[in-house]
């Protein structure tokens, strides 16, 4: 069932839960005021509600939010024993690393370093990072692009 909470806002709800519909409509009305562009609420593997400022789903850049998702996924992998420790070197997961970046420093980078952004991989400050980011997204292989970067310090 679709209902419009505002002229540019579309909200989808499970048909059987009118109270949630009313509750989320009020909450979604506030989202645009604080600059939120999209929201999806999932409960027990079902989309309970979704809201999009332009009335439709679209791709957004989430930049640093990715770190939160990645950290959660690493936590799940640890819990399920898919990885033994965050202190494990990333070289185990990137066998091409010695060819991409033969320096010893890259061999010392651990999952923990990546999660805490202390890998030592050279990346410019935010003001100039946009250019580096644009180069990365235009490259054929983002992982390879990062693994080819020089090191600015020890991990």
VMD Tcl script that draws the C-alpha trace (Angstrom):
set ca {
  {0.00 0.00 0.00}
  {1.38 3.43 -0.90}
  {0.46 6.66 0.78}
  {1.86 10.17 0.35}
  {2.93 11.81 3.60}
  {3.99 14.91 1.66}
  {3.95 15.90 -1.98}
  {7.53 14.68 -2.56}
  {7.43 11.82 -0.09}
  {6.27 8.28 -0.71}
  {5.94 5.73 2.07}
  {5.36 1.99 1.72}
  {3.95 -0.02 4.64}
  {2.83 -3.53 5.39}
  {-0.90 -3.39 4.75}
  {-1.88 -5.06 8.01}
  {-0.26 -2.54 10.37}
  {-2.05 0.80 10.32}
  {-0.49 1.94 13.62}
  {3.01 1.60 12.17}
  {1.88 3.52 9.12}
  {0.75 6.44 11.25}
  {3.86 6.29 13.46}
  {6.33 6.23 10.59}
  {4.51 8.90 8.59}
  {5.16 11.42 11.35}
  {8.78 10.36 11.68}
  {9.38 10.45 7.94}
  {7.91 13.94 7.72}
  {10.78 15.11 9.95}
  {13.51 13.38 7.91}
  {13.53 15.87 5.05}
  {13.86 18.74 7.50}
  {17.18 17.38 8.80}
  {18.59 16.55 5.37}
  {17.92 12.82 5.27}
  {17.34 11.59 1.73}
  {16.22 7.95 2.13}
  {15.21 5.57 4.91}
  {14.23 1.91 4.93}
  {12.95 0.15 8.03}
  {13.29 -3.63 8.00}
  {11.93 -5.89 10.74}
  {12.13 -9.69 10.63}
  {13.33 -9.64 7.01}
  {10.34 -7.57 5.86}
  {10.35 -3.96 4.70}
  {8.05 -2.29 7.20}
  {8.38 1.13 5.63}
  {10.53 3.09 3.25}
  {10.76 6.78 2.55}
  {12.56 8.70 -0.19}
  {12.71 12.48 -0.34}
  {12.22 12.42 -4.12}
  {9.48 9.80 -3.92}
  {11.65 7.04 -5.40}
  {14.67 4.99 -4.46}
  {18.01 6.25 -5.77}
  {21.72 5.69 -5.30}
  {23.46 7.84 -2.71}
  {27.09 8.17 -1.75}
  {27.45 7.11 1.85}
  {31.21 7.63 2.23}
  {32.19 7.09 5.87}
  {28.99 5.21 6.71}
  {30.58 2.30 4.88}
  {33.02 1.90 7.78}
  {30.14 1.18 10.16}
  {28.67 -1.47 7.89}
  {32.06 -3.04 7.28}
  {32.80 -3.13 11.01}
  {29.48 -4.87 11.64}
  {30.22 -7.42 8.90}
  {33.67 -8.09 10.35}
  {32.02 -8.63 13.75}
  {29.66 -11.16 12.18}
  {32.58 -12.89 10.41}
  {34.42 -13.12 13.74}
  {31.34 -14.47 15.50}
  {30.84 -17.10 12.81}
  {34.57 -17.88 12.91}
  {35.06 -17.02 9.24}
  {38.10 -14.98 10.25}
  {40.22 -15.83 13.27}
  {41.12 -12.31 14.43}
  {41.16 -8.68 13.37}
  {44.90 -8.80 14.01}
  {45.33 -11.01 10.95}
  {47.35 -9.44 8.10}
  {45.29 -8.46 5.07}
  {47.93 -10.04 2.81}
  {46.22 -13.38 3.47}
  {43.14 -12.05 1.65}
  {45.02 -10.28 -1.14}
  {47.54 -12.73 -2.62}
  {48.27 -10.20 -5.39}
  {49.53 -7.67 -2.82}
  {53.26 -8.39 -3.21}
  {53.02 -7.67 -6.94}
  {50.84 -4.55 -6.49}
  {52.86 -3.03 -3.68}
  {56.06 -4.89 -2.84}
  {56.98 -2.82 0.22}
  {57.14 -4.59 3.58}
  {54.76 -2.10 5.17}
  {51.77 -3.40 3.22}
  {52.51 -6.90 4.46}
  {52.11 -5.59 8.04}
  {48.63 -4.09 7.58}
  {46.00 -5.96 9.58}
  {42.21 -5.95 9.49}
  {42.37 -3.91 12.72}
  {44.44 -1.25 10.93}
  {41.84 -0.97 8.18}
  {38.95 -0.81 10.65}
  {40.65 1.91 12.70}
  {41.95 3.78 9.63}
  {45.54 3.36 10.81}
  {46.85 1.35 7.85}
  {49.43 3.97 6.88}
  {48.16 4.02 3.28}
  {48.72 7.49 1.86}
  {45.45 9.33 1.29}
  {45.18 13.12 1.10}
  {43.28 15.22 3.64}
  {39.57 15.64 3.01}
  {39.88 18.86 1.01}
  {42.06 17.14 -1.61}
  {40.62 13.65 -1.10}
  {37.80 14.33 -3.56}
  {40.28 14.17 -6.43}
  {41.71 10.87 -5.15}
  {38.21 9.52 -4.61}
  {37.24 10.48 -8.17}
  {40.32 8.71 -9.52}
  {39.45 5.60 -7.52}
  {35.82 5.37 -8.66}
  {36.91 5.80 -12.27}
  {39.43 2.98 -11.96}
  {38.52 -0.54 -13.08}
  {39.37 -2.08 -9.70}
  {38.91 0.01 -6.55}
  {40.70 -2.48 -4.31}
  {43.70 -2.59 -6.61}
  {43.70 1.21 -6.79}
  {44.00 1.44 -2.99}
  {46.52 -1.40 -2.73}
  {48.76 0.40 -5.23}
  {48.84 3.58 -3.12}
  {52.12 4.40 -1.42}
  {52.48 4.19 2.34}
  {52.81 7.45 4.25}
  {53.75 5.81 7.56}
  {53.96 2.49 9.37}
  {50.62 0.77 10.00}
}
mol new
graphics top color blue
foreach p $ca { graphics top sphere $p radius 0.5 }
foreach p [lrange $ca 0 end-1] q [lrange $ca 1 end] { graphics top cylinder $p $q radius 0.2 }
display resetview
